Amino acid sequence: MKQNSWRVILGVVLVVFGALALFQTFTGASYEGAGWGLFMAMLFGAVGAGFVVTFTQDRRANWWAVIPGFTLIGLGLLIALAVLNFKPDEILPAVFMGSIAASFWVIYFNDRSKWWAIIPGGSVASIAVLILMNDSGSWPAVILFGGLAATFGMVAMLAGPDEKSRAWAWYPAVSLAVLTLIVGTTAGPLPGIIWPIVLICAGLLLVGWTLYGKKK
């Protein structure tokens, strides 16, 4: 397969969609039902696989192809799971967002100089987890802000010895970590766990310091 095969794949897809649109216009056909859903899922998956193949042909030059590749594969999987009535419903968008996040992590691990991919990779992965925790008190906010804090922390920590320092990333990382702590300790079920533990530890330290701290 030639290096620019993605153009052929995209061209074939455009032809297919154009033909289906014309057929619907002249016949009034309705593309509904499980059969059409699975067909679209396989079509998106096949196109996504084509982009992934383009990426593997020249991983340094065609790094961009993994983004539409994984995204379309995730979209195809989402459609297939929806047609099959997969439960719980939160899994479907989480799978789609996870596939997008995975594409950026592949870009980073394929070429460490593209460190910027860590930011969308970690951010979108946090959103995927957030979708799964949609109705869980303060946990979604904690996961989102905590995930973003960890993302910027990784930007700073994963700088290699031959790379320029990315210490600037610690500023958003620490700020988001503080915000995570504030949200986690003031809303939802966490305060009922954290603050009693803090009080118990403070009381034990006070008693221990009083009884044993001045003894030689």
C-alpha positions as CSV (number, residue, x, y, z in Angstrom):
1,M,0.0,0.0,0.0
2,K,1.4,3.4,-1.0
3,Q,2.3,6.0,1.6
4,N,-0.6,8.3,0.5
5,S,-3.1,5.6,0.5
6,W,-5.2,7.6,3.0
7,R,-6.3,9.8,0.1
8,V,-7.6,6.7,-1.7
9,I,-9.5,5.6,1.4
10,L,-11.0,9.0,2.0
11,G,-12.0,9.2,-1.7
12,V,-13.7,5.9,-1.6
13,V,-15.6,6.9,1.5
14,L,-16.8,10.2,-0.1
15,V,-18.0,8.2,-3.1
16,V,-19.9,5.8,-0.9
17,F,-21.6,8.6,1.1
18,G,-22.4,10.5,-2.1
19,A,-23.9,7.4,-3.7
20,L,-26.0,6.7,-0.6
21,A,-27.2,10.3,-0.5
22,L,-28.2,10.2,-4.1
23,F,-30.0,6.9,-3.7
24,Q,-31.9,8.3,-0.8
25,T,-32.9,11.4,-2.8
26,F,-34.3,9.5,-5.7
27,T,-35.8,6.5,-3.9
28,G,-36.8,8.0,-0.5
29,A,-34.9,5.1,1.2
30,S,-34.5,5.3,4.9
31,Y,-31.2,4.2,6.3
32,E,-32.5,2.9,9.6
33,G,-32.4,-0.3,11.6
34,A,-29.7,-2.5,13.1
35,G,-28.4,-3.6,9.7
36,W,-27.6,-0.1,8.6
37,G,-26.1,0.8,12.0
38,L,-23.7,-2.1,11.8
39,F,-22.8,-1.2,8.2
40,M,-21.9,2.3,9.3
41,A,-20.0,1.0,12.3
42,M,-17.9,-1.3,10.0
43,L,-17.4,1.5,7.5
44,F,-16.1,3.9,10.1
45,G,-14.0,1.2,11.6
46,A,-12.5,0.2,8.2
47,V,-11.7,3.9,7.3
48,G,-10.1,4.3,10.8
49,A,-8.0,1.1,10.2
50,G,-6.9,2.6,6.9
51,F,-5.6,5.7,8.6
52,V,-3.8,3.5,11.2
53,V,-2.1,1.6,8.4
54,T,-1.0,4.9,6.9
55,F,0.5,5.8,10.3
56,T,2.4,2.5,10.5
57,Q,3.9,3.0,7.0
58,D,5.9,6.1,8.2
59,R,5.3,6.7,11.9
60,R,7.5,9.8,11.9
61,A,5.9,11.6,8.9
62,N,2.4,10.2,9.2
63,W,2.0,10.7,13.0
64,W,-1.2,12.7,12.4
65,A,-3.0,9.8,10.8
66,V,-3.4,8.0,14.2
67,I,-5.8,10.8,15.4
68,P,-8.5,10.2,12.7
69,G,-7.7,6.5,12.7
70,F,-8.4,5.9,16.4
71,T,-11.2,8.4,16.4
72,L,-13.1,6.7,13.6
73,I,-12.5,3.3,15.1
74,G,-13.9,4.5,18.4
75,L,-16.9,6.0,16.5
76,G,-17.5,2.7,14.8
77,L,-17.3,0.9,18.1
78,L,-19.7,3.4,19.7
79,I,-22.2,2.8,16.9
80,A,-21.9,-0.9,17.1
81,L,-22.4,-1.0,20.9
82,A,-25.4,1.3,20.6
83,V,-27.0,-0.9,18.0
84,L,-26.3,-3.9,20.2
85,N,-28.0,-2.0,23.1
86,F,-24.9,-2.3,25.3
87,K,-25.3,-1.3,28.9
88,P,-24.6,0.8,30.8
89,D,-25.1,3.7,28.5
90,E,-22.1,5.7,30.0
91,I,-19.7,3.2,28.5
92,L,-20.4,4.3,24.9
93,P,-19.2,7.9,25.0
94,A,-16.5,6.9,27.4
95,V,-15.2,4.4,24.8
96,F,-15.2,7.1,22.1
97,M,-13.4,9.6,24.2
98,G,-10.9,7.0,25.3
99,S,-10.1,6.1,21.7
100,I,-9.3,9.8,21.1
101,A,-7.1,10.0,24.2
102,A,-5.3,6.8,23.1
103,S,-4.4,8.4,19.8
104,F,-2.5,11.2,21.5
105,W,-0.7,8.8,23.8
106,V,0.4,6.8,20.8
107,I,1.8,10.0,19.2
108,Y,3.8,10.8,22.3
109,F,5.2,7.3,22.9
110,N,6.0,7.0,19.2
111,D,8.0,10.3,19.3
112,R,8.9,11.7,22.7
113,S,9.7,15.1,21.1
114,K,5.9,15.6,20.6
115,W,5.4,16.1,24.3
116,W,2.4,18.4,23.7
117,A,0.4,15.2,22.9
118,I,0.4,14.5,26.7
119,I,-1.9,17.4,27.3
120,P,-4.8,16.4,25.1
121,G,-4.1,12.7,25.9
122,G,-4.5,13.2,29.6
123,S,-7.3,15.8,29.4
124,V,-9.5,13.7,27.1
125,A,-8.8,10.6,29.2
126,S,-9.9,12.5,32.3
127,I,-13.2,13.4,30.5
128,A,-13.7,9.8,29.6
129,V,-13.4,8.8,33.2
130,L,-15.6,11.8,34.1
131,I,-18.4,10.5,31.9
132,L,-18.3,7.2,33.7
133,M,-18.7,9.0,37.1
134,N,-21.5,11.2,35.9
135,D,-23.8,10.8,39.0
136,S,-21.3,10.3,41.8
137,G,-21.3,13.5,44.0
138,S,-18.1,15.4,43.9
139,W,-16.1,12.6,42.4
140,P,-16.5,13.8,38.8
141,A,-14.9,17.2,39.6
142,V,-12.2,15.6,41.6
143,I,-11.4,13.2,38.7
144,L,-11.4,16.0,36.1
145,F,-9.2,18.5,38.1
146,G,-7.1,15.7,39.4
147,G,-6.6,14.2,36.0
148,L,-5.6,17.6,34.6
149,A,-3.2,18.1,37.5
150,A,-1.6,14.7,36.8
151,T,-1.5,15.6,33.1
152,F,0.6,18.7,33.6
153,G,2.6,17.0,36.2
154,M,3.6,14.4,33.6
155,V,4.5,17.1,31.1
156,A,7.0,18.4,33.6
157,M,8.3,15.0,34.8
158,L,8.6,13.3,31.5
159,A,11.1,15.8,30.1
160,G,14.2,13.8,29.1
161,P,17.8,14.8,30.1
162,D,18.4,16.1,26.5
163,E,15.2,18.1,26.4
164,K,14.5,21.6,27.4
165,S,13.1,21.8,31.0
166,R,9.3,22.0,31.2
167,A,9.2,23.3,34.8
168,W,6.5,25.7,33.7
169,A,4.0,22.8,33.8
170,W,4.3,22.6,37.5
171,Y,2.3,25.9,37.9
172,P,-0.9,24.6,36.4
173,A,-0.3,21.1,37.9
174,V,0.0,22.5,41.5
175,S,-2.9,24.9,40.9
176,L,-5.2,22.2,39.7
177,A,-4.1,19.9,42.5
178,V,-5.0,22.5,45.1
179,L,-8.4,23.0,43.3
180,T,-8.9,19.2,43.4
181,L,-8.2,19.2,47.2
182,I,-10.6,22.1,47.8
183,V,-13.4,20.4,45.8
184,G,-12.7,17.0,47.3
185,T,-12.8,18.3,50.9
186,T,-15.8,20.6,50.7
187,A,-18.4,18.8,48.6
188,G,-19.9,15.4,48.2
189,P,-19.1,12.3,50.4
190,L,-15.4,13.0,50.8
191,P,-15.6,15.6,53.7
192,G,-17.4,13.0,55.8
193,I,-14.4,10.7,55.4
194,I,-11.4,13.1,55.2
195,W,-12.1,15.6,58.0
196,P,-12.9,13.0,60.7
197,I,-9.6,11.3,59.8
198,V,-7.8,14.7,60.0
199,L,-9.4,15.4,63.5
200,I,-8.4,11.9,64.7
201,C,-4.8,12.3,63.6
202,A,-4.6,15.8,65.1
203,G,-6.0,14.5,68.4
204,L,-3.6,11.6,68.5
205,L,-0.6,13.9,67.7
206,L,-1.7,16.3,70.5
207,V,-2.1,13.5,73.0
208,G,1.2,11.9,72.0
209,W,3.1,15.2,72.1
210,T,1.6,16.1,75.5
211,L,2.3,12.7,77.2
212,Y,5.6,11.8,75.5
213,G,7.0,14.8,73.7
214,K,8.9,16.3,76.7
215,K,10.2,13.0,78.1
216,K,14.0,12.4,77.6
